Amino acid sequence: MHFNPRFKPKQVVVFNTFRHRRWECEERVQKMPFTPGESFEVLFAVTCEGYQVVVNGAPFYLFKHRIPVQRVTGLQIGGDVSMETVIIGSMPIVVPIHCGLKHGMSLSFKGSIPQDIKRFHINLQSGVESGCNKTLHFNPQFDGTEVVVFNSFQRGSWENEERPSEMPFRKGEDFEIVMNVTAQGYEVKVNGRPFHVFKHRMPVATATAIKIAGDVIMRSFNIEMVNPNMEYIYGGLRCGMSLYFKGTVPQDAKRFSINLHCGSAQGCDNAFHFNPQLDSKVVVFNTMRKGGWEKEERPKEMPFRRGEDFELVYKITAEGYQVNVNGNPFYFFKHRMPFEDVTAIRFVLDVNMEIINVIENEDSYTGTIYGGLREGMYLYFRGTVNQRVDGFSINLQYSQQRGYVKAMHFNPRFKHDPMVVFNTLTRRKWQREEIVHRMPF
């Protein structure tokens, strides 16, 4: 097959075959799917009839076979074109993600569901080898009950499945899947509609390859950064949530800001503007509503230093945002707008952000230890004990659900005789307590 878009003197796409040192009869398509100066995606799908050519996700032309496909052993690209990526493969398709996934990336897939489909899957995985960890397994199933299964696979075992009630795919129809990588998880949209959020079970950066397999026609897929300075809060802020940030202030930093926006569009309302200004040694709090800034609030203290790491926590309460810096209460900014309207976090200017974490409910936080505990690891906690405290606990357990085995139960108790209690829960029964009567809190 000879595929030859021509722009002069007349725009036309020419298909042909060269055999026995001679060109054969041309097939010409007058419709030109390419525009000078614009990027494109071309897919040649080899079918039993011929080469189905797809341009930018849309079927363009079927060039019927003139030579047996088994004799095709080479590929040549020439002319006035800049080719960035060339992929030659069949199902399954495995493509590396250079440098791994990152927060803010978006993966898009366009294709069609055949009438006789049984199932297909898209994996985000930590390598190209069989049996490697899968941070996300996305698996629409049509044989039997139609369902989409989400899961993860690590250390040779599948974990707990998540099955949304909706089936957004239809046999014989085209689809578009978008997976946005956010601080909370993989926000999956199908045909432009939010479908499911699969919360992270493993670090995002461990996903270094995409695998597509099964009974699906995949026309194109793409990876891009949506907005490296924007994180999305799926479902909006809720009372009791906390936002945790860990980062570094560069040596040459002048100022930076971490904003809570009511949307992702340019110029949307900014419910909470947190703006450390290193050049003037002040932290500015404010709100922007309907395009205009409101009255600033300026605490006297500057808790940030150039070249130093920091930990920053926003605690969302019914009254406002409690801001803690490096474990110390810094400032309380009262709500000026409904916090439920906040759906995005935006970073501006001079800050290197390493960790962003959305904690659903600080009163009872449950998190995943990716890959499980291992000898040599340590767990570090920083917090404040309330004035009116009865007790608190930190559990190392086998699952995030209630009632599971607790390998260690650490329980400082303050009422009556202050003590710290250690214990283990197995088979739904507490074992013998170990009590330390010296209270370090």
N, C-alpha and C positions, 0 to 999 in steps of 0.2 A: 504494500500500500504506500502510495505517495500522497501526502497531505500537504497542500501548498496554498496558503492564503496569499493573495496578491492584491496590492493596494493601488498600483498604477498599471496602465492608464485608467483601468476600471476595476472597482472592488469586486473580487470574486474569489471563491475557494475552489481549488481544482483538486480532484481525486484522480489517481491513475495507477497503473501497474507498469513496471519496466521488466521485460522478459526477452531473453535471447538478444540482448543489446538493442532492443527497440521499445519505444513507448507505445502503449496501446491506446485504446479509445478513452478520451477524457470524460469525466463526469464533473459537471460544474454546478455549484450552488451559488446563486446570485446574492443571497442574503449573507452579509458580512457580520459575523458575531464579535469581531475584534475591533478595538478602537485604539489608534496610535496614542502612546503615552500612558495607557491603562494596563493594570495587571490582569492576568487571566488564569483560568484553570482548564486544562484539557484532559479528558479521560478517553482512552481507547479501550472499550470493553470487547473482548474477543468472544463472539457468540457462534453458534453452529451455522448461522446464515452469513455472517460477515463481521465487519468491524463497526460496532456502534460507537459513534463519536459524540461525546457530550462536552459542551463548552459552557463554563460557568454554571454548572449544575443543570443545564437544560439540554435535552436530546437535540442534536443538530443534524446528523445524517448517518444512514446505514450504507456502508460501502461493502457490497457483497464480494465474497471470496472469489478470486481468480486463480490463486495458487494455494495449494495445501498449506495450512498454517504450520504444520510440523516442519516445513522447510525454512521457516523464518528463524534466523539465528542472530540477527544484528539489528542495531538501531543507529540511525544517523540523523543529526539535527544540524541544519545549516541556514544561513541567511541572516537577516537583520532582526534578531531576537535575542533577548537576555533571558536565559533559562536559569531559574534559581533552584528548582527541585525536580528530580526525575525519579520516579518510583516504578519499578517493574515487579509485578507480583500477582498472586492470585489469593483467594481465600484459603487459609487465613492471611490477613495482612498484618505485619508487625513493623512498626515504624518507631525509631528511637526519638526521644524528646531530649534534645541536646541541653545539658546542664540541669535537667529535671524540671518538674512542674514548679510553679511559684504562685503565691497569692496574687490575684489580679489577672491571671491568665484565663482565656476563654477558648474552649474547644468546640468547633462546630462540625457537624456531619450532615451531609445531604445524600439521600438515596431513595430507593423504592422498596416496597414490601411485595414480593411475588405472591401470586394466588395460592401456590402450594407450599408456602413457608411453614416450617415447624418451629424454629427458634433461631435467634442470633444473639451475639453478645459483643460488647465493647468493654475491654479491660484497660485500666490504667495500672501498669505493673512495674515492678522494680527490676527490669531486665528483659531480655528476649528469650531466656532459657525456659524450658518446660518446668513447671513446678515452682517458679519464682513467686514472691509475694505479690498480691494484687490489692492495691489500695482501694480500687473501685471496680466492682463487677456489675455491669449493667446488662440485664438479660431478659428481653421480651420473649415470651413463650406463647405459642399459638396451638400447640398440640395439647389436647385436653382443655383444662381451664385456661382461658386467655388471661395472662398476668405478666407484669413486669417485676422481675426479682432484682433487688439490690443486695450486694453482699461484699465481703472482703475475705481474702485468703492469705493466711500467714503461718509460717512454720509448718507447712504441709497440711493445714486443716482449714476447712470452711468455717466461718463464724456465723453469727445469727443473721438470718435473712430479714429483709424489710420488703414488704409487698404492698404498695399503694393499691387502693381499691379500683382506680381507674385504669383502663387500657386505652392509651391515646393513639395507637397505631391501627390502621385498617388494611386488610389485604388488598393488593392491587393499587394502593395509593402511595404518592410521594410523601416524604417526611423531611423535617429538619430538626436535628437535636443540637442543643447548645448546652454545654457544661461549663458554668462559671465557677472558678475556684475562689472561694471566699474564706474568711477567717473561721466560719462555722463549719463549712463542709463544701460538698459539690452541689451547687444549685442547678438542677436540671430543668430545662425547658424543652417542650416538644411542640413544634409548629407555632412558636411564639407565645405559648401559654406556660406559666409555672406549673411544674409537675410534681417534683419531689426534691427535698434537701436531704442528702446522705451525709451525715456528720462524719468528720474525720475520725478514723480509727488508727491511722498511721500517719507519720509526717508526710506532708505534701511532696517534699523534695525527693522522697524515695521512689516516686513514680518517674521512671526514666524511659518508658516505652508505651505505645498504644498498640493493642491487638484487637483486630476486628475479624470475627469468624462467624460462620453459620450461613443460613439461607437468606441472604440479603444482597441487594444490589446497591453498592456504595459508590456514588458518583464523585463525591469530593469530601475532603475534610481539611480543616485548617486550625492552626494554633496561633493565637495572637494575644497581646496584652490589651485588655479592655481599658484599664486605667490603673497604672502602677501605684497611684497615690490615692486610690479609692478602695474602701472595703465596704461590703454590703451587710446590713443587719436584717436577716430574713424575718419578716413578720413585725419589724419595728421594735423599739425599746419597750421594756416592761419593768414595772416597779420591782425592785429586788435584784435586778441584773447588775453586773459589774463589767466594766471594760478594762482590760489589763494591757498595758503597753510596756515593752522593755526595749530600750534603744541607747544610742550614743549621740551626744552633742558634738559635732565636728569642731576641730580647733579653730577654724575660721568662721564659725557660725555667727550670724548677726541676729537672726530671729527665725522662729518656726511656729506653726500652729497646727493643732489637732482639733478638727471641727466635727460637730454632729449635725448633719444636713437632713432636711426633710425632702429627700429625693436626690437624684444624681445629675439632674440637668443644670447647665450653667445658670447661675443667678438664682437658684432656689433658696428658700429660707434656710438660715443657719441658726438653729436653736441654741447652740452652745459653741462659742468661739473661745478657745484657750490658746493664748498667744504669748509665750515667753520671748521677750526682746532682750537679747544678750547685750546689744550695743547700748541700750539705755537702762539696763539692769532693772527691768520691771516685767511683771506678768499681767497681761491685759485679759479680762473676761468681758464678753459682750454677746449680743444677739443681733442678727441681721434679719429684718422682716420686710417683705415687699420691696427689696432692693435698697433699703436704707438701714444704716447702723444705728443702734440705740445707745443708751448711756453706758459708758465704760465703768468697770469696777477694777480697781488696781490695788491688790495687797502690797504691803511694804516689803515683804521678803522676796528674795530671788533664790529659789532652791536648786537651780541648774548651774553647772559650770562647764565651760568649754573643755572638750577632750575627755569628759567623764561620762560613765554609764548612768542610766537612771531607770527607775521603775515608777510607773505612773498608773494610778487606778482611779477610774470614775465609778462611784457608787451611785446608782439611780435610786432615789428615794421619792416618796410622794411629794416632798416639799422642794427638792432640788437635786443638784449634783454635788456630792461630797467628793472632793479631789484630795487624794493622798499622794505624796511624792516621797519615794524612798522609805516607805513604811510610816511616814509621819503625816498626820492631818495637816493640810495646807490651806484649803479655802472651801467655803460652801457657797455655791452659786444657785440662787433660787430660780425656779422655773419661770420663764416668761412666755413660753409656748408649750403646748401639750407634748410631753416626751414621747407619747405613742406615735407621733408623726415622724419621729426620727428613723430613717431607714438606711443611712449611709454614714461612714466615717471618712473624712478627707484630710490628708496631710499636705502641708504646704511648706516649701523652702527647706531650710538647713537642718535636717534631722535624718539619722540613719536608724530605721525601725527594724528590729530583729524579730520580735515576737508580738503578736496581737492575739488576744484571747477574749472571746465573749463568754462570760460566765452567766449561765441562765438564772441561778438563784444562789446568792452567796450564803444564805442561811443553811443550805444543804447542798453543797457542791459535790458533784460526782464527775470524775474525769477518767480518761483511759490512760493506762501506762503502756505505750506502744511497744510491742514485742515482749511485754512482761518484765518483771524484775529480774535482775541478774547480779551476781556477786560483783562487788566493786562500785555499784551504783549508790547514790545517796539522794534523799528527798529533802528539800529545803522549804520551809514554811515561814512566812513573815506575816504578822497580823497584830491585832489589838484586842485585848480582853475587855469586854464591856464592864462598866461599873457594877451593874446589877446582874451578875453572872451566877448561874447555878452550876454549870459545867459545860464542857464541849467534848467532842470526840473526833479522832482521825482514824479511819479504818483502811487497812490494806486488805482488799478482798478480791474474790475470784471473778466478780462480775459487777456491772454497774447497777444491777437490780437488787431490790431488797430481799433479805433472807438467804443470800448466798454466803458461802464460807468466808469468814473473816480471819485471815492469817494472823493479823495483829490488830487489836482494839486498844487504842491509846486514849484514855478518858480522865482528864483532870476534873476533879469534883471539888467545889468550893463551899458547899453548905455543911454546917455542923463541924465535922472534923475534916479540914482540907487534906486531900490526898490525890495521888495519881494512880489510876487502876489500869493494869495491863491484862488482856485476856485474849482468848481465841474462841470463835464460834464455828462449830462443825456439827453437821447433821441437825441443824436448827437448835442446838443446845450449847449454852455457854460452858466453857471448861473452868478449871480452878483459877481464881483470880490471883494475880501478883500485885501487891499493894506497896507503894512507896509513900511514906508519910511526910516526906519533905516536899513542899509545894514550891516549884520554881517560878510560878506565874503570880 
